[in-house]
Structure formats: C-alpha cells, structure tokens
Amino acid sequence: MDLDVFVTTHRIEWDRLDHLLHRGRSLTGAEADELVALYQRTATHLSLIQSSAPDPLLTARLTQLVARARSTVTGTRRASWRDATRFLTAGFPAAVYRSRHWWIPTAVLSTLLTAVIGWWIGVHPEVQASIGAPDDLRALTRPGGEYETYYSSHPAASFAAQVWTNNAQAAALCLVLGAFLGVPVIWILFLNVLNLAVGIGLMSSAGRLDTFLGLVLPHGLLELTAVFVAAGTGLRLGWTVIDPGPRTRRSALAQQGRAAIGMAIGLALVLFVSGVIEGFVTPSGLPTWARITIGVVAELAFLAYVYVLGGRASRAGDTGDVEDRERSAELPAAA
C-alpha cells in the first residue's frame, strides 16, 4: 500500500470526523449519521495501516481519533450495581472455574511438597538445628509458644486487616507477575510452601502437630485455596506468553490480563473472609473441632460457588473477561 496516496485520499474524511467531534452535542441528525459512518471508515483505515504500512505518527493520530469517536458514538458508560452483581455471580466464578486445570494441579503439587518438606524437617534434627537455636525452637513450639500466641498477639480487627492486606498483596503479585513466564509465581509459591512446611516440621517434631493444624486449618483452607487460584492463574498467564494459541499474542494476553485483574478483585474478597476467620475464629476459645468446622464450611462454600455458579456461567460462554461492548475492536487472526 502506498501510504502517501492513502493519506492524501482519506485525509479529508479524517479532518471532517475531527471537526464533527469538536462540535459535540450540537450535531444535527444528518451530521450524527455522518459521524457514525466516518468513525466506522476511520477504524477500518486504522486497521489497514496497522497491518500493511505501520507509521507511528499516523497510527497514533488515528488511534486517538477512533477512540474519541467511539466514546462519542457509544457514550460514556458508568459502572452500576448490575455490573457488580454480574461480576460476583458470573464473571469471577467463571474465571476461577475456567482456570481450574491450572490451580487444582498447583494446589495438589504444593500440598504434596509441603508435606514432604515438613516430614523432612520433622525427622531430621540437623535440619531443625539449621533453622534456629534449640532455645528459639522451643520458644516457638512449646505450649503457649509463639506459634500459638501469634494469632492472638494483636487485636482481632487489626490482625484480620493486616493478614488480609498481606495475603491480597501476595495474590496480586502472583497474578501480575505471571506475565514474566510464570517464574516469579513459582518463587512466591515456593516461599509460601516453605513457610508452612517449617511450621509443620517443627511442631510435629515437638509432638504438637495436632495443635498446629488446629490453628492453621480454620482459616488456612480458604486462604491457601485463594493463593493457589492466584498462582495457577498467574502460571496460565505466563503460558499464554509462550503459547497464545490461535489468537495473536497481544489479543490472548489482553483477554487473560483483563480476567486476571477481575480475579484479583474477587480473590481480595475471598481473602477478606479468610482474614476475618483468622482474626476472630482462629484465636477464639471455641473447641478445635468447631473452629475447623467453620473453616471447612467456608472452603466448601467457595468451591460450591465456583463449581455451581462458575460452571453454569462458563457453560453459558462467560470467560471472566469484560463484556463485548467494553473491548476494543480486533482484526481477525489468520488460522
């Protein structure tokens, strides 16, 4: 395509579109129809230039022009309670459901690795000695020690807020850093596994594994599930960089990235529930069986939410991405 000839041929249309956009709401009916037609033609021109003769300055000008025209034609849309309801009942659970082939294996492998490392620490005194001095380890594992008092060392409300903030940040990092081929996600996940395995190993060596699990399970089931979902989604995003499938890499990353942003918001709500349990239930005077039951019920409720609402929304075609009208137009990719 001869770019100079193309620009000379269509410059008048682009200038006319820019003029109509500056007119704002003072357009007549005929001029409004003309604006829509010029918007559609200019969008086509932009696609042709991007695919055949990309010119940075011209592409930037037309991109801005098309964006302004699209905003004028479609109108500015504000978020509503309908959007929030749709997100919570369809978008978020569908995104979690569709990524289950990533986060379920992540959860299984992480749990197995935690158990193996915890067993290794628990049966090898020399490994325990490398973690800390004997007096320090006893201070951690004894009755009334630091592992037990940790959950009641601060006021419940502030502790729950702190836990929620830390976990939400970890989940967000997994989602955001997944684009770097998933490597940072694996490291964050390993640190989480190692931290839990150390507690399991040290408390089991002291004969107090039941106490440790009684403290961890009430909030840990839901908390770890949220972390595994975030990690699995981050790994999926990293794999999209390597293998985008039939779509262009840009299009595939855009879709997965938008879904990941929504996932971060949804998981923040899940981790808020986990933080409330950790702040108010875990250190409470309830019997161990009652605290664990609360944790199991919260976990089963989340899984039912994902598999019932998310499965239904996924089968209806919801991917967790924004609605079609909110996405930028894309050129079809060649098979």
C-alpha positions in Angstrom: 0.0 0.0 0.0 1.3 3.4 -1.0 0.9 5.3 2.3 1.2 8.8 0.8 -1.6 8.1 -1.7 -3.7 6.5 1.1 -3.3 9.6 3.3 -4.0 12.0 0.5 -7.2 10.1 -0.4 -8.6 9.9 3.1 -7.3 12.9 4.9 -10.4 14.9 4.2 -12.6 12.2 5.9 -10.3 12.2 9.0 -10.4 16.0 9.2 -14.2 16.0 8.8 -14.5 13.4 11.6 -12.3 15.6 13.9 -14.4 18.6 13.1 -17.7 16.8 13.9 -16.2 15.5 17.2 -15.3 19.1 18.2 -19.0 20.1 17.6 -20.0 17.8 20.4 -23.8 17.8 21.1 -24.7 20.5 18.6 -24.8 18.0 15.7 -27.9 17.7 13.5 -29.4 14.3 12.8 -27.7 14.1 9.4 -24.3 15.1 10.9 -24.7 12.4 13.7 -25.2 9.8 11.0 -22.2 11.1 9.1 -20.1 10.9 12.3 -21.0 7.2 12.7 -20.1 6.4 9.1 -16.8 8.3 9.3 -16.0 6.6 12.6 -16.5 3.2 11.0 -14.4 4.1 7.9 -11.6 5.6 10.0 -11.5 2.4 12.2 -11.1 0.4 9.0 -8.4 2.7 7.8 -6.5 2.4 11.1 -6.7 -1.4 10.8 -5.3 -1.3 7.3 -2.4 1.0 8.2 -1.5 -1.1 11.3 -1.4 -4.3 9.2 0.1 -3.1 6.0 2.1 0.1 6.4 2.5 0.9 10.1 3.5 4.5 10.6 3.9 5.6 14.3 2.7 9.2 13.9 -0.2 8.4 11.7 -1.2 5.4 13.8 -1.2 7.5 16.9 -3.3 10.2 15.4 -5.9 7.7 14.0 -5.9 5.7 17.2 -6.8 8.8 19.2 -9.4 9.9 16.6 -11.1 6.5 16.6 -11.1 6.4 20.4 -12.7 9.8 20.7 -15.3 8.8 18.0 -16.0 5.5 19.7 -16.6 7.3 23.0 -19.0 9.8 21.3 -20.9 7.1 19.4 -21.2 4.6 22.2 -21.5 7.1 25.1 -19.7 7.1 28.4 -20.7 4.1 30.4 -20.6 4.1 34.2 -20.3 1.1 36.4 -23.5 0.1 38.1 -24.8 -2.3 40.7 -25.7 -4.6 37.8 -22.0 -4.8 36.8 -21.1 -5.7 40.4 -23.8 -8.3 40.6 -22.8 -9.8 37.3 -19.1 -9.9 38.3 -19.9 -11.7 41.6 -22.4 -14.2 40.2 -20.9 -14.9 36.8 -17.6 -13.2 35.8 -15.4 -14.0 38.8 -16.6 -17.6 39.5 -16.5 -18.3 35.7 -12.9 -17.1 35.6 -11.9 -19.3 38.6 -13.8 -22.3 37.1 -12.2 -21.9 33.7 -8.7 -21.8 35.2 -9.3 -24.9 37.4 -7.0 -27.0 35.2 -4.2 -24.8 36.4 -4.9 -24.1 40.0 -6.0 -27.6 41.1 -2.7 -29.2 40.0 -0.9 -26.2 41.6 -2.8 -26.9 44.9 -2.1 -30.7 44.7 1.6 -30.3 44.0 2.1 -27.6 46.6 0.3 -29.6 49.3 2.4 -32.7 48.5 5.6 -30.6 48.5 4.6 -29.0 51.8 4.0 -32.5 53.3 7.4 -33.8 52.1 9.4 -30.8 53.3 7.5 -30.8 56.6 8.3 -34.5 57.1 11.9 -34.0 56.2 12.3 -31.2 58.7 10.4 -33.1 61.4 12.6 -36.3 61.2 16.0 -34.7 60.8 17.2 -32.8 63.9 20.2 -31.5 62.0 17.8 -29.7 59.6 16.0 -28.2 62.6 19.3 -27.0 64.1 20.0 -25.2 60.8 16.7 -23.3 61.2 17.3 -22.0 64.7 18.9 -22.5 68.0 17.3 -25.1 70.3 16.0 -22.4 72.8 14.5 -20.5 69.9 12.8 -23.6 68.5 11.4 -24.4 72.0 10.0 -20.9 72.3 8.2 -21.4 69.0 6.8 -24.9 69.7 6.1 -25.1 73.4 2.6 -24.9 74.8 1.7 -21.2 74.8 4.7 -20.6 72.5 4.9 -18.2 69.6 3.1 -20.4 67.1 0.1 -20.4 69.4 0.2 -16.8 70.6 0.8 -15.4 67.1 -2.9 -15.4 66.3 -3.9 -13.6 69.5 -0.9 -11.2 69.7 -2.9 -8.3 68.3 -6.5 -7.0 68.5 -8.6 -9.2 66.3 -9.8 -6.4 63.9 -6.3 -5.0 63.2 -4.8 -8.5 62.9 -7.5 -9.5 60.4 -6.8 -6.3 58.4 -3.1 -7.0 58.4 -3.5 -10.6 57.3 -5.9 -9.6 54.6 -3.6 -6.9 53.2 -0.6 -9.3 53.2 -2.4 -12.1 51.5 -4.1 -9.9 49.0 -0.7 -8.4 48.0 0.7 -11.9 47.6 -2.2 -13.0 45.4 -2.0 -9.8 43.3 1.7 -10.4 42.8 1.1 -13.9 41.5 -1.5 -12.6 39.1 0.6 -9.6 37.9 4.0 -11.3 37.7 2.6 -14.3 35.8 3.3 -12.4 32.6 7.0 -13.0 33.2 6.7 -16.6 32.0 5.4 -17.6 35.5 8.9 -17.7 37.1 8.2 -15.2 39.9 4.9 -17.0 40.6 6.8 -20.3 41.2 9.1 -18.5 43.6 6.3 -16.8 45.6 4.5 -20.2 45.8 7.6 -21.9 47.0 8.2 -19.4 49.8 4.6 -19.9 50.9 5.1 -23.7 50.8 8.4 -23.5 52.7 6.9 -21.3 55.4 4.1 -23.7 56.1 6.4 -26.7 55.9 8.7 -25.3 58.5 5.8 -24.9 60.9 4.6 -28.4 60.3 8.0 -29.9 60.7 8.9 -28.1 63.9 5.6 -28.7 65.6 5.5 -32.4 64.5 9.0 -32.9 66.0 7.7 -31.4 69.2 4.7 -33.8 69.2 2.2 -30.9 68.7 1.2 -31.2 65.1 -2.5 -31.5 66.1 -2.3 -28.2 67.8 -0.6 -26.5 64.8 -3.2 -27.9 62.3 -6.0 -26.9 64.7 -4.7 -23.3 64.4 -4.0 -23.3 60.7 -6.9 -25.2 59.2 -9.8 -22.8 60.2 -8.5 -20.0 58.0 -5.8 -21.8 56.0 -8.1 -23.9 53.8 -9.8 -20.8 52.2 -6.6 -18.7 52.3 -4.4 -21.3 50.6 -7.1 -22.0 48.0 -7.1 -18.3 47.1 -3.3 -18.3 46.9 -3.4 -21.5 44.7 -6.1 -19.9 42.4 -3.9 -16.8 42.1 -0.8 -18.8 41.4 -2.5 -21.1 38.9 -3.9 -18.0 37.1 -0.5 -16.4 37.0 1.1 -19.5 35.6 -1.7 -19.7 32.9 -0.9 -16.1 32.0 2.8 -16.9 31.7 2.0 -19.9 29.5 -0.1 -17.6 27.3 3.1 -15.6 26.6 4.7 -18.8 25.3 1.7 -20.3 23.5 -1.1 -17.8 22.7 -3.0 -20.4 20.7 -4.9 -19.4 17.5 -5.1 -15.8 18.7 -2.4 -13.2 18.4 -0.2 -13.0 21.4 -1.4 -9.4 22.1 -5.1 -10.4 21.9 -4.5 -13.5 24.1 -2.6 -11.6 26.7 -5.2 -8.8 26.7 -8.0 -11.3 27.4 -6.1 -13.2 30.1 -4.9 -10.0 31.6 -8.4 -8.5 31.9 -9.6 -11.7 33.5 -6.6 -11.7 35.9 -7.5 -8.1 37.0 -11.0 -9.2 37.8 -9.6 -12.3 39.5 -7.5 -10.1 41.8 -10.6 -8.2 42.9 -12.6 -11.3 43.5 -9.7 -13.0 45.4 -9.4 -9.9 47.6 -12.9 -10.5 48.8 -12.2 -14.2 49.4 -9.1 -13.4 51.4 -11.1 -10.8 53.3 -13.3 -13.7 54.5 -10.2 -15.7 55.3 -8.7 -12.8 57.2 -11.9 -12.4 59.3 -11.7 -16.1 60.2 -8.1 -15.8 61.1 -8.6 -12.7 63.2 -11.8 -13.7 65.1 -12.2 -17.5 64.8 -8.7 -19.0 64.9 -7.7 -17.3 68.3 -11.2 -17.7 69.8 -12.0 -20.0 72.7 -14.1 -22.3 70.5 -13.2 -26.0 70.6 -10.8 -27.1 67.9 -13.5 -29.2 66.1 -15.7 -26.1 65.9 -13.0 -23.9 64.5 -12.0 -26.4 61.9 -15.7 -26.9 61.0 -16.1 -23.2 60.3 -13.0 -23.4 58.0 -14.3 -26.5 56.2 -17.7 -24.9 55.7 -16.1 -21.7 54.3 -14.0 -23.8 51.9 -16.9 -25.9 50.7 -19.0 -22.8 50.2 -16.3 -21.3 48.0 -15.9 -24.5 46.0 -19.7 -24.7 45.5 -19.7 -21.1 44.5 -17.1 -21.8 41.8 -18.4 -25.1 40.5 -22.1 -24.2 40.6 -22.3 -20.5 39.6 -18.9 -20.5 37.8 -19.6 -23.8 35.9 -23.0 -22.5 34.8 -21.6 -19.2 33.7 -18.8 -20.8 31.9 -21.1 -23.2 30.0 -23.1 -20.1 29.0 -20.0 -18.6 27.4 -18.7 -16.3 30.2 -14.9 -16.2 30.3 -14.5 -13.7 33.1 -13.5 -11.1 30.5 -15.3 -7.8 30.2 -18.4 -7.7 28.0 -18.0 -7.5 24.2 -19.1 -3.8 24.1 -16.3 -2.9 26.5 -13.5 -4.4 24.4 -11.5 -2.8 21.6 -12.3 -4.0 18.1 -9.8 -6.6 16.8 -8.9 -7.7 13.4 -9.5 -11.4 12.8 -6.3 -13.6 13.0 -5.4 -15.9 10.3 -5.6 -19.6 11.2 
